[in-house]
Amino acid sequence: MSTPTSSNTVQNYLSLVKFSHTIFAMPFAMIGFFMAVLKTGHSFHWLTLVLVVLCMVFARSAAMAFNRWLDVEFDKRNPRTAKREIPAGIITPRNALFFIIVNCVLFMATTYFINPICFFLSPIALIVVLGYSYTKRFTALCHMVLGVGLSLAPIGAYLAVTGEFALLPVLVSVLVLCWVSGFDIIYALQDEEFDKSQQLHSVPTWLGKAGALRFSEGLHIVAGIVVISIGFLGHFSWLFWMGAAVFIAMLIAQHRLVKPNDLSKVNIAFMTTNGIASVVFAVFAIADMFIFRTEIAETLTSLFQ
């Protein structure tokens, strides 16, 4: 029998929290951060950027691991999830719980070094992202709670720089809420029958596959409207609109890939299209803010001071 190496242990925990899925929320955190710097005149600080990234990693790791820890009995009974790290015995429930606590402590400690408002709001953020895991036990709108959790990324990053709320980053958070809730409903289609057998709640168990897809489409239509609203209200230029076009195209693509009677492309719709949507949109939106800022030379200089 081979002895587990430290690299295997790290890989197991990265798999536990689906670290690759950071691609969904992290780009929007960067939008919130650079929106605060480039549209309000606040100074850029590398330390603040690093702290924001660490907050994202710690909060998301705690939330994902908590979901796996709490749902271990369901995961054992579900053929799709039985091979996950905790039900498969790769990571023990006790070690997973320790991992969750450490990440929660690190998240709150990191917010302390950002500013007071981020620190005081950090327990609320943890309640939201951890509390999501309970919601499937009593409401079909659990997907919306997940959306709220990820929507904290852009507004949290904005608060880290400015220490105050504003309309534009709140709209970006609304965009994330609708986008994430919509694609999580598509992902949940895979477990409709299992969730029914376990008396778990979701939009697919509530409305059926066809109804759930219509519900998801409605959320993504709202997301598209919010993207367009951000472009106009934020006075963005052509780079933003290119990114927005790709984002909306990816929303349309995932609904063309998944049908009520054909779920074979759910994973492509979930990971590929949404990964492209978030990264491309963020790159173009941030580039737009850099290039078309009035005092661009001053900004570029400040980045390296």
Residue pairs with C-beta under 8 A, 6 or more apart in sequence:
12 85
12 90
12 91
13 65
13 85
13 91
13 99
15 85
16 64
16 65
16 68
16 84
16 85
16 86
16 91
16 96
16 99
17 60
17 61
17 64
17 65
17 68
18 64
19 61
20 271
21 64
21 271
22 56
22 57
22 60
23 275
23 278
23 279
24 150
24 180
24 274
24 275
24 278
25 56
25 60
25 150
25 153
25 176
25 180
25 278
26 53
26 56
26 153
27 278
27 279
27 281
27 282
27 283
28 150
28 153
28 154
28 172
28 175
28 176
28 278
28 282
29 52
29 53
29 56
29 153
29 154
29 156
29 157
30 157
30 282
30 286
31 154
31 157
31 172
31 281
31 282
31 285
31 286
32 153
32 154
32 155
32 156
32 157
32 158
32 169
32 172
33 48
33 49
33 52
33 157
33 158
33 160
33 161
34 286
34 289
34 290
35 154
35 158
35 168
35 169
35 172
35 234
35 289
36 42
36 157
36 158
36 160
36 161
36 162
36 169
37 43
37 44
37 161
37 299
38 289
38 290
38 293
38 299
39 168
39 234
39 289
39 293
40 161
40 162
40 166
42 161
42 162
43 302
44 299
44 302
44 303
48 114
48 160
48 161
51 110
51 113
51 114
51 160
52 114
52 156
52 157
52 160
54 106
54 110
55 107
55 110
55 111
55 114
55 118
55 156
55 160
56 153
58 103
58 104
58 106
58 107
58 110
59 103
59 107
59 125
59 126
59 129
59 152
60 129
61 99
61 103
62 100
62 103
62 104
62 107
62 126
62 129
62 130
63 129
63 130
63 132
63 133
63 149
65 96
65 99
65 100
65 103
66 100
66 130
66 133
67 132
67 133
68 75
68 84
68 85
68 86
68 96
69 86
69 93
69 96
69 97
69 100
70 133
70 134
71 81
71 133
72 86
72 87
72 93
74 81
74 198
74 200
75 81
75 82
75 84
75 86
75 87
76 82
76 87
77 194
77 198
78 191
78 194
80 190
80 191
80 194
81 87
82 88
85 91
85 96
86 92
86 93
86 96
91 99
104 126
104 130
107 122
107 125
107 126
108 119
108 122
108 123
108 126
111 118
111 119
111 121
111 122
112 119
114 160
115 159
115 160
115 163
116 163
117 159
117 163
117 164
118 156
118 159
118 160
121 156
121 159
125 152
125 156
128 145
128 148
128 149
128 152
129 149
129 152
131 145
132 142
132 145
132 146
132 148
132 149
135 141
135 142
135 145
135 201
136 142
136 195
136 200
136 201
136 202
137 200
137 201
138 201
139 145
139 201
140 201
140 202
140 203
140 205
140 206
140 207
141 203
142 201
142 202
143 180
143 181
143 182
143 184
143 185
143 188
143 202
143 203
144 177
144 181
146 180
146 181
146 184
147 176
147 177
147 178
147 179
147 180
147 181
147 184
148 177
150 176
150 177
150 180
151 173
151 174
151 176
151 177
151 180
152 173
153 173
153 176
154 169
154 172
154 173
154 176
155 165
155 169
155 170
155 172
155 173
157 169
158 165
158 166
158 169
159 165
167 233
168 230
168 233
168 234
171 226
171 229
171 230
171 233
172 230
174 226
175 223
175 226
175 227
175 230
178 219
178 220
178 222
178 223
178 226
179 219
179 220
179 223
179 251
179 274
179 277
181 219
182 216
182 217
182 219
182 220
182 223
182 251
183 216
183 220
183 254
183 269
183 270
183 274
185 202
185 203
185 204
185 212
185 213
185 215
185 216
185 219
186 212
186 213
186 216
186 254
186 258
186 266
186 269
186 270
187 266
187 270
188 195
188 202
188 203
188 204
188 212
189 204
189 209
189 212
189 213
189 258
189 263
189 266
190 263
190 266
191 202
191 204
192 202
192 204
192 205
192 208
192 209
192 212
194 200
195 201
195 202
195 204
195 205
196 205
202 212
203 211
203 212
203 215
203 216
204 212
206 212
207 214
207 215
208 260
209 260
209 261
209 263
210 260
213 255
213 258
213 259
213 260
216 255
217 255
220 251
220 255
223 251
224 247
224 248
224 251
227 244
227 247
227 248
227 281
228 244
230 236
231 240
231 241
231 244
234 240
236 285
236 288
236 289
236 292
237 288
237 291
237 292
238 288
239 284
239 285
239 287
239 288
239 291
239 292
240 284
240 285
240 288
242 284
243 280
243 281
243 282
243 283
243 284
243 285
243 288
244 281
244 284
244 285
246 276
246 277
246 280
246 281
246 284
247 277
247 278
247 280
247 281
250 273
250 274
250 276
250 277
250 280
251 273
251 277
253 269
253 273
254 269
254 270
254 273
254 274
255 269
257 265
257 266
257 268
257 269
257 273
258 265
258 266
258 269
290 296
290 299
290 300
293 299
